[in-house]
Amino acid sequence: MIRGLPISQEQLRYLVAGGYNTAFGYGLFAALQLAFGDHVHYLAILSFSHAASVLSAFIVYRRFVFRVEGRFILDGLRFSLVYLVVFLVNVATLPILVEGAGLSVLLAQALVVGGTVIASYFAHRRFTFYRPPQALAKATGPSGSR
């Protein structure tokens, strides 16, 4: 825990990295939607911007947030699986908000992104970058801190 704050250093790093990744992914989606939205369906734009932001996020989360080593391929596959679920939720929810509720594409996407941030942290913490306590102790020394 960080003195005076109810969050850990890892959670703070996730907020910073997640803020960057969210801004990058949403910014790319918004820019492409504004530039090509009249000619390209918003779900195609979502697919491209999602793939680009996942590639960026994997490196940032692995090195900066969770600070893990080894298992690069397995971590990458797990990371992709988590974001595949996020993507499928996004693809299912976005049309409901746009076509069903009548929200603008950009507002609807902002709502969807906001809803996936916390779930993603726990999925990455407990699945993607999970290391058994014994492995953490070996990697970080006797204190077990990352």
ABEGO torsion letter per residue (X at the ends): XBBGBABBAAAAAAAAAAAAAAAAAAAAAAAAAAAAAAABBAAAAAAAAAAAAAAAAAAAAAAAAAGBBEGAAAAAAAAAAAAAAAAAAAAAAAAAAAAAAGBBAAAAAAAAAAAAAAAAAAAAAAAAABBBAAAAAAAAEAAGBX
